[in-house]
Amino acid sequence: MNLKLRNPLAVFDLETTGLSTIKDRIVEISIVKIMPSGEKIIKTKRLNPTIPISAESSMIHGIYEEDIKDCPTFKQVAKEIAQFLEGADLCGFNVLRFDLPLLVEEFLRADVNFDPTSRKVVDAQKIFHMMEPRTLGAAYKFYCDKSLENAHSAEADTLATFEVLDAQVAKYEGVKMKNDKGEEYTPIENDIDSLHKLSSNNMIDYAGRMVYNKQGIAVFNFGKHKNKPVTEVLKREPAYYDWIMNNEFPLNTKQKLTEIKLKTMFS
């Protein structure tokens, strides 16, 4: 193993009912927890999402409603999954834009405490797209010289993601690049803290509705108030907060916006 780990690293992948982090649900979750010793502990569960699976999604991952009708719901296993993830940093392929936001929503719906902000999060896709823009199957072939069998099986994708990340570190550690000013820097270091910063960048909520700008100020990242400081918008237009809270935004976005509002009120 090339990766240097101080904490366990939980690499995970989800198969879902669709592509919405707000409306859709998990039908399969696979987690490969890699210990600092290199030991791998795998937990894979199929789940009853309690809502229909879209035909398009079933065609991709091969899971149909008949397959999961007798499986537990996420709420029934949420505490077990949270305990398995306890103390582990997180990793996945495109994890920041989809898998992690959806997982956070599921935990919030189940009323189980799961706070990813206390952990490091590494997105192997971000590293891959920075250095070799392609898909997971192509990444697996490029970095590991293997063909990805059973693609869109959560367990196969999870194991492949770990192998890709491990090979990325071996290939790119110490490789220099140039920033917009022409200055050399080394983006890839064999350190989860560094990979977390590279992956998470400036996001506040996992849907990317709010981000930190170059000055470290929280700003909206969409709509009529894009690039405006969140605290200023909430002061000038309090109804904007109510509009977000009463519409179809992810629970995580509403949670982070409320945290900013409360800090503003008591600062």
Contacts in CASP RR format, 6 or more apart in sequence:
PFRMAT RR
TARGET T0000
AUTHOR 0000-0000-0000
METHOD contacts of the structure
MODEL  1
MNLKLRNPLAVFDLETTGLSTIKDRIVEISIVKIMPSGEKIIKTKRLNPT
IPISAESSMIHGIYEEDIKDCPTFKQVAKEIAQFLEGADLCGFNVLRFDL
PLLVEEFLRADVNFDPTSRKVVDAQKIFHMMEPRTLGAAYKFYCDKSLEN
AHSAEADTLATFEVLDAQVAKYEGVKMKNDKGEEYTPIENDIDSLHKLSS
NNMIDYAGRMVYNKQGIAVFNFGKHKNKPVTEVLKREPAYYDWIMNNEFP
LNTKQKLTEIKLKTMFS
1 34 0 8 1.000
1 38 0 8 1.000
1 166 0 8 1.000
2 166 0 8 1.000
2 167 0 8 1.000
2 169 0 8 1.000
2 170 0 8 1.000
2 190 0 8 1.000
3 9 0 8 1.000
3 34 0 8 1.000
3 165 0 8 1.000
3 166 0 8 1.000
3 169 0 8 1.000
3 190 0 8 1.000
3 192 0 8 1.000
4 190 0 8 1.000
4 191 0 8 1.000
5 34 0 8 1.000
5 35 0 8 1.000
5 36 0 8 1.000
5 38 0 8 1.000
5 89 0 8 1.000
5 192 0 8 1.000
6 36 0 8 1.000
6 192 0 8 1.000
7 36 0 8 1.000
7 87 0 8 1.000
7 88 0 8 1.000
7 89 0 8 1.000
7 119 0 8 1.000
7 120 0 8 1.000
7 192 0 8 1.000
8 33 0 8 1.000
8 34 0 8 1.000
8 35 0 8 1.000
8 36 0 8 1.000
8 87 0 8 1.000
8 88 0 8 1.000
8 89 0 8 1.000
9 33 0 8 1.000
9 34 0 8 1.000
9 88 0 8 1.000
9 89 0 8 1.000
9 90 0 8 1.000
9 91 0 8 1.000
9 122 0 8 1.000
9 162 0 8 1.000
9 192 0 8 1.000
10 31 0 8 1.000
10 32 0 8 1.000
10 33 0 8 1.000
10 34 0 8 1.000
10 84 0 8 1.000
10 85 0 8 1.000
10 88 0 8 1.000
10 89 0 8 1.000
10 90 0 8 1.000
10 91 0 8 1.000
11 31 0 8 1.000
11 32 0 8 1.000
11 33 0 8 1.000
11 34 0 8 1.000
11 91 0 8 1.000
11 92 0 8 1.000
11 158 0 8 1.000
11 159 0 8 1.000
11 161 0 8 1.000
11 162 0 8 1.000
11 165 0 8 1.000
12 29 0 8 1.000
12 30 0 8 1.000
12 31 0 8 1.000
12 32 0 8 1.000
12 90 0 8 1.000
12 91 0 8 1.000
12 92 0 8 1.000
12 95 0 8 1.000
12 99 0 8 1.000
12 103 0 8 1.000
12 158 0 8 1.000
13 29 0 8 1.000
13 30 0 8 1.000
13 92 0 8 1.000
13 93 0 8 1.000
13 99 0 8 1.000
13 154 0 8 1.000
13 155 0 8 1.000
13 157 0 8 1.000
13 158 0 8 1.000
13 161 0 8 1.000
14 26 0 8 1.000
14 28 0 8 1.000
14 29 0 8 1.000
14 98 0 8 1.000
14 99 0 8 1.000
14 102 0 8 1.000
14 103 0 8 1.000
14 154 0 8 1.000
15 26 0 8 1.000
15 27 0 8 1.000
15 28 0 8 1.000
15 29 0 8 1.000
15 57 0 8 1.000
15 61 0 8 1.000
15 63 0 8 1.000
15 152 0 8 1.000
15 153 0 8 1.000
15 154 0 8 1.000
16 24 0 8 1.000
16 25 0 8 1.000
16 26 0 8 1.000
16 27 0 8 1.000
16 49 0 8 1.000
16 57 0 8 1.000
16 102 0 8 1.000
17 24 0 8 1.000
17 25 0 8 1.000
17 27 0 8 1.000
17 49 0 8 1.000
17 51 0 8 1.000
17 52 0 8 1.000
17 53 0 8 1.000
17 54 0 8 1.000
17 57 0 8 1.000
18 24 0 8 1.000
18 53 0 8 1.000
18 54 0 8 1.000
18 56 0 8 1.000
18 57 0 8 1.000
19 57 0 8 1.000
19 98 0 8 1.000
21 98 0 8 1.000
21 101 0 8 1.000
21 102 0 8 1.000
21 105 0 8 1.000
21 206 0 8 1.000
21 207 0 8 1.000
21 250 0 8 1.000
22 105 0 8 1.000
22 248 0 8 1.000
22 249 0 8 1.000
22 250 0 8 1.000
23 51 0 8 1.000
23 248 0 8 1.000
24 49 0 8 1.000
24 51 0 8 1.000
24 102 0 8 1.000
25 47 0 8 1.000
25 49 0 8 1.000
25 50 0 8 1.000
25 51 0 8 1.000
25 74 0 8 1.000
25 106 0 8 1.000
26 47 0 8 1.000
26 49 0 8 1.000
26 74 0 8 1.000
26 102 0 8 1.000
26 103 0 8 1.000
26 106 0 8 1.000
27 46 0 8 1.000
27 47 0 8 1.000
27 48 0 8 1.000
27 49 0 8 1.000
27 53 0 8 1.000
27 57 0 8 1.000
27 61 0 8 1.000
27 63 0 8 1.000
27 68 0 8 1.000
28 44 0 8 1.000
28 45 0 8 1.000
28 46 0 8 1.000
28 47 0 8 1.000
28 61 0 8 1.000
28 63 0 8 1.000
28 154 0 8 1.000
29 44 0 8 1.000
29 45 0 8 1.000
29 47 0 8 1.000
29 81 0 8 1.000
29 103 0 8 1.000
29 154 0 8 1.000
30 42 0 8 1.000
30 43 0 8 1.000
30 44 0 8 1.000
30 45 0 8 1.000
30 154 0 8 1.000
30 155 0 8 1.000
30 157 0 8 1.000
30 158 0 8 1.000
31 42 0 8 1.000
31 43 0 8 1.000
31 44 0 8 1.000
31 81 0 8 1.000
31 84 0 8 1.000
31 85 0 8 1.000
31 158 0 8 1.000
32 40 0 8 1.000
32 41 0 8 1.000
32 42 0 8 1.000
32 155 0 8 1.000
32 158 0 8 1.000
32 159 0 8 1.000
32 162 0 8 1.000
33 40 0 8 1.000
33 41 0 8 1.000
33 42 0 8 1.000
33 43 0 8 1.000
33 84 0 8 1.000
33 85 0 8 1.000
33 88 0 8 1.000
34 40 0 8 1.000
34 162 0 8 1.000
35 41 0 8 1.000
40 162 0 8 1.000
42 155 0 8 1.000
43 81 0 8 1.000
43 84 0 8 1.000
44 154 0 8 1.000
44 155 0 8 1.000
45 71 0 8 1.000
45 72 0 8 1.000
45 77 0 8 1.000
45 81 0 8 1.000
46 63 0 8 1.000
46 67 0 8 1.000
46 68 0 8 1.000
46 71 0 8 1.000
47 68 0 8 1.000
47 71 0 8 1.000
47 72 0 8 1.000
47 73 0 8 1.000
47 74 0 8 1.000
47 77 0 8 1.000
48 68 0 8 1.000
48 69 0 8 1.000
48 70 0 8 1.000
48 71 0 8 1.000
48 72 0 8 1.000
48 73 0 8 1.000
49 68 0 8 1.000
49 73 0 8 1.000
49 74 0 8 1.000
50 73 0 8 1.000
52 65 0 8 1.000
53 63 0 8 1.000
53 64 0 8 1.000
53 65 0 8 1.000
53 68 0 8 1.000
57 63 0 8 1.000
58 64 0 8 1.000
60 152 0 8 1.000
61 152 0 8 1.000
61 153 0 8 1.000
61 154 0 8 1.000
62 152 0 8 1.000
74 106 0 8 1.000
74 109 0 8 1.000
74 110 0 8 1.000
75 109 0 8 1.000
75 110 0 8 1.000
78 106 0 8 1.000
78 107 0 8 1.000
78 110 0 8 1.000
78 112 0 8 1.000
79 112 0 8 1.000
82 107 0 8 1.000
82 112 0 8 1.000
82 113 0 8 1.000
82 114 0 8 1.000
85 114 0 8 1.000
87 119 0 8 1.000
88 119 0 8 1.000
89 119 0 8 1.000
89 120 0 8 1.000
89 121 0 8 1.000
89 122 0 8 1.000
89 192 0 8 1.000
89 196 0 8 1.000
90 100 0 8 1.000
90 116 0 8 1.000
90 119 0 8 1.000
90 120 0 8 1.000
90 121 0 8 1.000
90 122 0 8 1.000
91 121 0 8 1.000
91 122 0 8 1.000
91 123 0 8 1.000
91 124 0 8 1.000
91 161 0 8 1.000
91 162 0 8 1.000
91 165 0 8 1.000
92 99 0 8 1.000
92 122 0 8 1.000
92 123 0 8 1.000
92 124 0 8 1.000
92 125 0 8 1.000
92 158 0 8 1.000
92 161 0 8 1.000
92 165 0 8 1.000
93 123 0 8 1.000
93 124 0 8 1.000
93 125 0 8 1.000
93 128 0 8 1.000
93 136 0 8 1.000
93 139 0 8 1.000
93 157 0 8 1.000
93 161 0 8 1.000
93 164 0 8 1.000
94 123 0 8 1.000
94 125 0 8 1.000
95 121 0 8 1.000
95 122 0 8 1.000
95 123 0 8 1.000
95 124 0 8 1.000
95 125 0 8 1.000
95 199 0 8 1.000
96 121 0 8 1.000
96 123 0 8 1.000
96 126 0 8 1.000
96 199 0 8 1.000
96 200 0 8 1.000
96 203 0 8 1.000
96 206 0 8 1.000
97 206 0 8 1.000
100 116 0 8 1.000
100 121 0 8 1.000
100 206 0 8 1.000
101 205 0 8 1.000
101 206 0 8 1.000
101 207 0 8 1.000
101 250 0 8 1.000
101 252 0 8 1.000
103 114 0 8 1.000
104 114 0 8 1.000
104 116 0 8 1.000
104 206 0 8 1.000
104 250 0 8 1.000
104 251 0 8 1.000
104 252 0 8 1.000
105 250 0 8 1.000
105 251 0 8 1.000
105 252 0 8 1.000
107 113 0 8 1.000
107 114 0 8 1.000
108 251 0 8 1.000
108 252 0 8 1.000
108 255 0 8 1.000
109 251 0 8 1.000
116 206 0 8 1.000
120 192 0 8 1.000
120 193 0 8 1.000
120 195 0 8 1.000
120 196 0 8 1.000
121 196 0 8 1.000
121 199 0 8 1.000
121 200 0 8 1.000
122 165 0 8 1.000
122 192 0 8 1.000
122 195 0 8 1.000
122 196 0 8 1.000
122 198 0 8 1.000
122 199 0 8 1.000
123 199 0 8 1.000
123 200 0 8 1.000
124 139 0 8 1.000
124 161 0 8 1.000
124 164 0 8 1.000
124 165 0 8 1.000
124 168 0 8 1.000
125 136 0 8 1.000
126 198 0 8 1.000
126 199 0 8 1.000
126 201 0 8 1.000
127 165 0 8 1.000
127 168 0 8 1.000
127 172 0 8 1.000
127 188 0 8 1.000
127 195 0 8 1.000
127 198 0 8 1.000
127 199 0 8 1.000
128 134 0 8 1.000
128 139 0 8 1.000
128 164 0 8 1.000
128 168 0 8 1.000
130 187 0 8 1.000
130 198 0 8 1.000
131 168 0 8 1.000
131 171 0 8 1.000
131 172 0 8 1.000
131 175 0 8 1.000
131 188 0 8 1.000
132 139 0 8 1.000
132 142 0 8 1.000
134 142 0 8 1.000
136 148 0 8 1.000
136 151 0 8 1.000
136 157 0 8 1.000
136 160 0 8 1.000
136 161 0 8 1.000
136 164 0 8 1.000
137 147 0 8 1.000
137 148 0 8 1.000
137 151 0 8 1.000
137 160 0 8 1.000
139 164 0 8 1.000
140 146 0 8 1.000
140 147 0 8 1.000
140 148 0 8 1.000
140 160 0 8 1.000
140 163 0 8 1.000
140 164 0 8 1.000
141 147 0 8 1.000
141 148 0 8 1.000
143 163 0 8 1.000
143 164 0 8 1.000
143 167 0 8 1.000
143 168 0 8 1.000
143 171 0 8 1.000
144 160 0 8 1.000
144 163 0 8 1.000
144 164 0 8 1.000
144 167 0 8 1.000
146 163 0 8 1.000
148 156 0 8 1.000
148 157 0 8 1.000
148 160 0 8 1.000
149 156 0 8 1.000
150 156 0 8 1.000
151 157 0 8 1.000
168 188 0 8 1.000
169 188 0 8 1.000
169 190 0 8 1.000
169 195 0 8 1.000
172 187 0 8 1.000
172 188 0 8 1.000
173 188 0 8 1.000
173 189 0 8 1.000
173 190 0 8 1.000
174 186 0 8 1.000
174 188 0 8 1.000
174 189 0 8 1.000
175 186 0 8 1.000
175 187 0 8 1.000
175 188 0 8 1.000
176 184 0 8 1.000
176 185 0 8 1.000
176 186 0 8 1.000
177 184 0 8 1.000
177 185 0 8 1.000
177 186 0 8 1.000
177 187 0 8 1.000
178 184 0 8 1.000
178 185 0 8 1.000
179 185 0 8 1.000
187 198 0 8 1.000
188 194 0 8 1.000
188 195 0 8 1.000
188 198 0 8 1.000
189 195 0 8 1.000
202 211 0 8 1.000
202 212 0 8 1.000
202 213 0 8 1.000
202 216 0 8 1.000
203 210 0 8 1.000
203 211 0 8 1.000
204 210 0 8 1.000
204 211 0 8 1.000
204 212 0 8 1.000
204 218 0 8 1.000
204 256 0 8 1.000
204 260 0 8 1.000
205 250 0 8 1.000
205 252 0 8 1.000
205 253 0 8 1.000
205 255 0 8 1.000
205 256 0 8 1.000
205 257 0 8 1.000
206 250 0 8 1.000
206 252 0 8 1.000
206 253 0 8 1.000
207 249 0 8 1.000
207 250 0 8 1.000
207 252 0 8 1.000
207 253 0 8 1.000
208 221 0 8 1.000
208 222 0 8 1.000
208 253 0 8 1.000
209 220 0 8 1.000
209 221 0 8 1.000
209 222 0 8 1.000
209 249 0 8 1.000
209 250 0 8 1.000
209 253 0 8 1.000
210 218 0 8 1.000
210 219 0 8 1.000
210 220 0 8 1.000
210 221 0 8 1.000
210 230 0 8 1.000
210 253 0 8 1.000
210 256 0 8 1.000
210 257 0 8 1.000
210 260 0 8 1.000
211 218 0 8 1.000
211 219 0 8 1.000
211 221 0 8 1.000
212 218 0 8 1.000
212 219 0 8 1.000
213 219 0 8 1.000
213 227 0 8 1.000
217 229 0 8 1.000
218 229 0 8 1.000
218 230 0 8 1.000
218 231 0 8 1.000
218 260 0 8 1.000
219 226 0 8 1.000
219 227 0 8 1.000
219 228 0 8 1.000
219 229 0 8 1.000
219 230 0 8 1.000
220 226 0 8 1.000
220 227 0 8 1.000
220 228 0 8 1.000
220 230 0 8 1.000
220 233 0 8 1.000
221 227 0 8 1.000
225 233 0 8 1.000
225 237 0 8 1.000
225 240 0 8 1.000
230 257 0 8 1.000
230 260 0 8 1.000
231 260 0 8 1.000
231 264 0 8 1.000
233 240 0 8 1.000
234 240 0 8 1.000
234 241 0 8 1.000
234 260 0 8 1.000
234 261 0 8 1.000
234 264 0 8 1.000
235 264 0 8 1.000
241 257 0 8 1.000
241 261 0 8 1.000
244 253 0 8 1.000
244 254 0 8 1.000
244 257 0 8 1.000
245 254 0 8 1.000
245 257 0 8 1.000
245 258 0 8 1.000
END
